[in-house]
Amino acid sequence: MVVIQPEEENKEAALQNLPKPRPTASHIKNHHQRPHHNKSSTNTLRTIFSNNILKTKPKLIQGGVEQGNEAKLEGNRLFGNGQYEEALLQYELALQVAPQDVPSSVELRSICHFNRGVCFLKLGKYEDTIKECSKASELNPSYMKALVRRGEAHEKLEHFEEAIADMKKILEFDPSNDQAQKTIRRLEPLAAQKREKMKEEMIGKLKEIGNSLLGRFGMNIDNFKAVQDPNTGSYSISFQR
């Protein structure tokens, strides 16, 4: 009897038919693990980046100051031609490009604010003049020109007390300033008149309020008279029909 033996399977096929082993926890951990960064390389890159910033920053500041000066000079040219609106734009441009809180640009920014204040003064925008000159004085407290122009704007708005205060501030820096002294002497009577006018207006309003209340009882403020005692200087109120 002839026995037929099955053909021998191909070894590669046999290996492919074998069940694949499941990955272990260690295999999974190693598969997802990211390579460590070299700390020394990272620190080196940070140092290089910081050094580049330190080298670049002064150049940027200087460039901003130079651009600001160019815009200011152009504003001065336009102002000299009577082009106040156009000059305002140039001074604003200078303020935008000039770096803030940097000593080298403080004077430039103060001048530009002052120049804008003078432009507004020429245009009759006195409130804006006051704002710009105040900013100039904040940057440079001894900027007397800014105080002069702000005082002029206050006077135009009949802010006599404020204008006098600006002139007195000038005298603190320059006690012999003749113009400031003359302005104070000229404005003090105007300030007194305004105070008196404001007092009368206030009394008038109070009378209106009092009469509206007393009118319900058939009376008004004129029914009450204040009589001063010559001996004590005190007042007594008497009612008269």
Sine and cosine of phi, psi and omega as CSV:
sin_phi,cos_phi,sin_psi,cos_psi,sin_omega,cos_omega
0.00,0.00,0.71,-0.70,-0.01,-1.00
-1.00,-0.10,0.82,-0.58,0.02,-1.00
-0.99,-0.15,0.84,-0.55,-0.01,-1.00
-1.00,-0.03,0.87,-0.50,0.02,-1.00
-1.00,0.02,0.65,-0.76,0.08,-1.00
-0.90,0.43,0.56,-0.83,-0.01,-1.00
-0.92,0.39,0.59,-0.81,-0.01,-1.00
-0.94,0.33,0.79,-0.61,0.00,-1.00
-0.93,0.37,0.51,-0.86,0.08,-1.00
-0.88,0.47,0.73,-0.68,-0.07,-1.00
-0.87,0.50,-0.62,0.79,-0.01,-1.00
-0.92,0.39,-0.64,0.77,0.02,-1.00
-0.91,0.42,-0.61,0.80,0.02,-1.00
-0.90,0.44,-0.66,0.76,0.02,-1.00
-0.91,0.42,-0.62,0.79,0.00,-1.00
-0.91,0.41,-0.52,0.86,-0.03,-1.00
-0.98,0.19,-0.20,0.98,0.02,-1.00
-0.93,0.37,0.59,-0.81,0.03,-1.00
-0.90,0.44,0.71,-0.71,-0.01,-1.00
-0.97,0.25,0.67,-0.74,0.00,-1.00
-0.95,0.32,0.61,-0.79,0.03,-1.00
-0.97,0.24,0.61,-0.79,0.00,-1.00
-0.93,0.38,0.66,-0.75,0.02,-1.00
-1.00,0.08,0.17,-0.99,-0.01,-1.00
-0.88,0.48,-0.58,0.81,0.00,-1.00
-0.93,0.38,-0.59,0.81,0.04,-1.00
-0.90,0.43,-0.70,0.72,0.00,-1.00
-0.89,0.47,-0.68,0.73,-0.02,-1.00
-0.88,0.47,-0.70,0.72,-0.01,-1.00
-0.93,0.36,-0.52,0.86,-0.03,-1.00
-0.93,0.37,-0.64,0.76,-0.06,-1.00
-1.00,-0.02,-0.15,0.99,-0.04,-1.00
-0.94,0.34,0.78,-0.63,-0.01,-1.00
-1.00,0.02,0.52,-0.85,0.03,-1.00
-0.92,0.38,0.59,-0.80,0.01,-1.00
-0.96,0.27,0.64,-0.77,0.09,-1.00
-0.99,0.16,0.51,-0.86,0.03,-1.00
-0.98,0.17,0.91,-0.41,-0.07,-1.00
-0.89,0.45,-0.62,0.78,-0.03,-1.00
-0.90,0.44,-0.61,0.80,0.03,-1.00
-0.92,0.40,-0.66,0.75,0.01,-1.00
-0.89,0.46,-0.70,0.71,0.01,-1.00
-0.89,0.45,-0.60,0.80,0.02,-1.00
-0.90,0.44,-0.68,0.73,0.02,-1.00
-0.89,0.45,-0.66,0.75,0.02,-1.00
-0.89,0.46,-0.67,0.74,0.00,-1.00
-0.89,0.46,-0.70,0.72,0.01,-1.00
-0.88,0.47,-0.68,0.73,0.00,-1.00
-0.89,0.46,-0.69,0.72,-0.01,-1.00
-0.90,0.43,-0.66,0.75,0.01,-1.00
-0.90,0.44,-0.61,0.79,0.01,-1.00
-0.91,0.42,-0.63,0.78,0.03,-1.00
-0.90,0.44,-0.70,0.72,-0.02,-1.00
-0.89,0.46,-0.57,0.82,0.01,-1.00
-0.97,0.26,-0.55,0.83,-0.08,-1.00
-0.99,0.16,-0.55,0.83,-0.10,-0.99
-0.84,0.55,-0.76,0.65,0.03,-1.00
-0.85,0.53,-0.59,0.81,0.01,-1.00
-0.92,0.40,-0.64,0.77,0.02,-1.00
-0.91,0.42,-0.67,0.74,0.01,-1.00
-0.89,0.46,-0.74,0.67,-0.01,-1.00
-0.89,0.46,-0.63,0.78,0.03,-1.00
-0.90,0.43,-0.63,0.77,0.04,-1.00
-0.91,0.42,-0.64,0.77,0.02,-1.00
-0.91,0.42,-0.68,0.73,0.00,-1.00
-0.90,0.44,-0.69,0.73,0.04,-1.00
-0.90,0.44,-0.62,0.78,0.03,-1.00
-0.90,0.44,-0.66,0.75,0.03,-1.00
-0.90,0.43,-0.63,0.78,0.03,-1.00
-0.89,0.45,-0.69,0.73,0.02,-1.00
-0.91,0.41,-0.61,0.79,0.02,-1.00
-0.90,0.44,-0.70,0.71,0.02,-1.00
-0.88,0.47,-0.63,0.77,0.06,-1.00
-0.91,0.42,-0.61,0.79,0.07,-1.00
-0.89,0.45,-0.64,0.77,0.04,-1.00
-0.89,0.46,-0.63,0.77,0.01,-1.00
-0.90,0.43,-0.71,0.71,0.00,-1.00
-0.91,0.41,-0.62,0.79,0.03,-1.00
-0.89,0.46,-0.67,0.74,0.02,-1.00
-0.89,0.46,-0.43,0.90,0.05,-1.00
-1.00,0.00,0.08,1.00,0.00,-1.00
0.98,0.19,0.21,0.98,0.00,-1.00
-1.00,-0.05,0.96,0.26,-0.15,-0.99
-0.94,0.35,-0.62,0.78,0.01,-1.00
-0.90,0.43,-0.70,0.72,0.01,-1.00
-0.92,0.40,-0.61,0.79,0.03,-1.00
-0.90,0.44,-0.61,0.79,0.03,-1.00
-0.84,0.54,-0.66,0.75,-0.02,-1.00
-0.91,0.42,-0.62,0.78,0.00,-1.00
-0.93,0.36,-0.65,0.76,0.03,-1.00
-0.92,0.40,-0.59,0.81,0.06,-1.00
-0.91,0.40,-0.65,0.76,0.06,-1.00
-0.87,0.49,-0.68,0.74,0.02,-1.00
-0.87,0.49,-0.64,0.76,0.00,-1.00
-0.93,0.37,-0.51,0.86,-0.01,-1.00
-0.96,0.27,-0.62,0.78,-0.06,-1.00
-1.00,0.03,-0.43,0.90,0.01,-1.00
-0.96,0.30,0.80,-0.60,-0.04,-1.00
-0.90,0.44,0.56,-0.83,0.02,-1.00
-1.00,0.01,0.37,-0.93,0.07,-1.00
0.83,0.57,0.52,0.86,0.06,-1.00
-0.86,-0.51,0.83,-0.55,-0.07,-1.00
-0.79,0.62,-0.59,0.81,-0.07,-1.00
-0.94,0.35,-0.28,0.96,-0.03,-1.00
-0.93,-0.38,-0.01,1.00,-0.03,-1.00
-0.88,0.47,-0.73,0.68,-0.01,-1.00
-0.89,0.46,-0.68,0.73,0.01,-1.00
-0.87,0.49,-0.72,0.70,-0.03,-1.00
-0.92,0.40,-0.63,0.78,0.02,-1.00
-0.89,0.46,-0.70,0.72,0.00,-1.00
-0.90,0.44,-0.67,0.75,-0.02,-1.00
-0.91,0.42,-0.63,0.77,0.07,-1.00
-0.89,0.45,-0.68,0.73,0.03,-1.00
-0.89,0.46,-0.71,0.70,-0.01,-1.00
-0.88,0.47,-0.60,0.80,0.07,-1.00
-0.90,0.43,-0.62,0.79,0.03,-1.00
-0.88,0.47,-0.65,0.76,0.02,-1.00
-0.93,0.38,-0.62,0.79,0.06,-1.00
-0.87,0.50,-0.71,0.70,0.01,-1.00
-0.90,0.43,-0.56,0.83,0.05,-1.00
-0.90,0.44,-0.67,0.74,0.04,-1.00
-0.90,0.44,-0.53,0.85,-0.03,-1.00
-1.00,0.05,-0.02,1.00,0.01,-1.00
0.98,0.21,0.29,0.96,0.01,-1.00
-0.99,-0.17,0.98,0.18,-0.19,-0.98
-0.95,0.32,-0.55,0.83,0.04,-1.00
-0.89,0.45,-0.65,0.76,0.03,-1.00
-0.93,0.37,-0.56,0.83,0.08,-1.00
-0.87,0.49,-0.70,0.72,0.00,-1.00
-0.88,0.48,-0.68,0.73,-0.02,-1.00
-0.89,0.45,-0.73,0.68,-0.06,-1.00
-0.93,0.37,-0.67,0.75,0.02,-1.00
-0.92,0.38,-0.52,0.85,0.07,-1.00
-0.91,0.41,-0.65,0.76,0.05,-1.00
-0.90,0.43,-0.64,0.77,0.04,-1.00
-0.89,0.46,-0.65,0.76,0.00,-1.00
-0.94,0.35,-0.53,0.85,0.05,-1.00
-0.91,0.43,-0.63,0.77,0.02,-1.00
-0.97,0.25,-0.53,0.85,-0.01,-1.00
-0.65,-0.76,1.00,0.02,-0.09,-1.00
-0.85,0.52,-0.39,0.92,-0.01,-1.00
-0.99,-0.11,0.30,0.96,-0.02,-1.00
-0.98,0.20,1.00,0.01,-0.12,-0.99
-0.93,0.37,-0.54,0.84,0.03,-1.00
-0.87,0.49,-0.61,0.79,0.02,-1.00
-0.91,0.41,-0.62,0.79,0.04,-1.00
-0.91,0.40,-0.63,0.77,0.01,-1.00
-0.89,0.46,-0.76,0.66,-0.04,-1.00
-0.93,0.37,-0.60,0.80,0.05,-1.00
-0.91,0.41,-0.62,0.78,0.07,-1.00
-0.88,0.47,-0.65,0.76,0.04,-1.00
-0.88,0.47,-0.68,0.73,0.01,-1.00
-0.91,0.43,-0.65,0.76,0.06,-1.00
-0.87,0.49,-0.67,0.74,0.00,-1.00
-0.90,0.44,-0.65,0.76,0.02,-1.00
-0.87,0.49,-0.55,0.83,0.00,-1.00
-1.00,0.00,0.11,0.99,-0.04,-1.00
0.89,0.46,0.52,0.86,0.15,-0.99
-1.00,-0.01,0.93,0.36,-0.16,-0.99
-0.91,0.41,-0.62,0.78,0.00,-1.00
-0.89,0.46,-0.68,0.74,0.00,-1.00
-0.93,0.38,-0.63,0.78,0.02,-1.00
-0.90,0.44,-0.66,0.75,0.04,-1.00
-0.89,0.46,-0.64,0.77,0.00,-1.00
-0.88,0.47,-0.63,0.78,0.04,-1.00
-0.92,0.40,-0.64,0.77,0.02,-1.00
-0.91,0.41,-0.60,0.80,0.04,-1.00
-0.93,0.38,-0.55,0.84,0.05,-1.00
-0.91,0.41,-0.61,0.79,0.04,-1.00
-0.89,0.46,-0.65,0.76,-0.01,-1.00
-0.91,0.41,-0.40,0.92,0.08,-1.00
-0.92,0.40,-0.58,0.81,0.01,-1.00
-1.00,0.07,-0.53,0.85,-0.06,-1.00
-0.63,-0.78,1.00,0.10,-0.08,-1.00
-0.86,0.51,-0.37,0.93,-0.04,-1.00
-1.00,-0.10,0.21,0.98,-0.03,-1.00
-0.93,0.36,0.96,-0.27,-0.10,-1.00
-0.93,0.38,-0.61,0.79,-0.04,-1.00
-0.90,0.43,-0.67,0.74,0.02,-1.00
-0.90,0.43,-0.65,0.76,0.02,-1.00
-0.89,0.45,-0.69,0.72,0.02,-1.00
-0.90,0.44,-0.64,0.76,0.00,-1.00
-0.90,0.44,-0.66,0.76,0.02,-1.00
-0.88,0.47,-0.72,0.69,-0.01,-1.00
-0.89,0.45,-0.56,0.83,0.00,-1.00
-0.97,0.26,-0.58,0.82,-0.10,-1.00
-1.00,0.05,-0.40,0.92,-0.05,-1.00
-0.86,0.52,-0.70,0.71,0.07,-1.00
-0.89,0.46,-0.59,0.81,0.03,-1.00
-0.92,0.40,-0.63,0.78,0.03,-1.00
-0.91,0.41,-0.63,0.77,0.02,-1.00
-0.91,0.42,-0.67,0.74,0.03,-1.00
-0.88,0.47,-0.65,0.76,0.00,-1.00
-0.92,0.40,-0.64,0.77,0.03,-1.00
-0.88,0.47,-0.68,0.73,0.00,-1.00
-0.90,0.43,-0.66,0.75,0.02,-1.00
-0.90,0.44,-0.67,0.74,0.01,-1.00
-0.91,0.42,-0.59,0.81,0.03,-1.00
-0.91,0.41,-0.68,0.74,0.02,-1.00
-0.90,0.44,-0.65,0.76,0.03,-1.00
-0.90,0.44,-0.63,0.78,0.01,-1.00
-0.92,0.39,-0.67,0.74,0.02,-1.00
-0.90,0.44,-0.64,0.77,0.03,-1.00
-0.87,0.49,-0.67,0.74,0.02,-1.00
-0.91,0.41,-0.63,0.77,0.03,-1.00
-0.90,0.43,-0.62,0.79,0.04,-1.00
-0.89,0.45,-0.65,0.76,0.02,-1.00
-0.88,0.48,-0.68,0.73,0.02,-1.00
-0.91,0.42,-0.70,0.71,0.00,-1.00
-0.89,0.45,-0.69,0.72,-0.01,-1.00
-0.91,0.42,-0.57,0.82,0.02,-1.00
-0.91,0.41,-0.50,0.87,0.03,-1.00
-0.99,0.12,-0.70,0.71,-0.04,-1.00
-0.95,0.31,-0.41,0.91,-0.01,-1.00
-0.86,0.51,-0.44,0.90,0.04,-1.00
-0.91,0.42,-0.38,0.93,-0.01,-1.00
-0.95,-0.32,0.25,0.97,0.02,-1.00
0.96,0.27,0.44,0.90,-0.02,-1.00
-0.77,-0.64,0.17,-0.99,0.14,-0.99
-0.54,-0.84,0.06,-1.00,-0.07,-1.00
-0.87,0.49,-0.54,0.84,-0.05,-1.00
-0.91,0.41,-0.26,0.96,0.05,-1.00
-0.96,0.28,-0.20,0.98,-0.05,-1.00
-0.93,-0.38,0.79,-0.62,-0.01,-1.00
-0.87,-0.50,0.69,-0.73,0.06,-1.00
-0.99,-0.11,0.85,-0.52,-0.04,-1.00
-0.91,-0.42,0.82,-0.57,-0.03,-1.00
-1.00,0.01,0.71,-0.70,0.07,-1.00
-0.98,0.17,0.88,-0.47,-0.05,-1.00
-0.90,0.44,-0.38,0.93,-0.04,-1.00
-1.00,0.10,-0.68,0.74,-0.07,-1.00
-0.97,-0.23,-0.36,0.93,-0.04,-1.00
0.99,0.13,-0.03,1.00,0.01,-1.00
-0.99,0.13,0.24,-0.97,-0.03,-1.00
-0.92,-0.40,0.53,-0.85,0.12,-0.99
-0.80,-0.60,0.58,-0.81,-0.03,-1.00
-0.98,-0.18,0.81,-0.59,0.04,-1.00
-0.88,-0.47,0.55,-0.84,0.00,-1.00
-0.98,-0.18,0.75,-0.67,-0.01,-1.00
-0.75,-0.66,0.64,-0.77,0.06,-1.00
-0.99,0.13,0.00,0.00,0.00,0.00
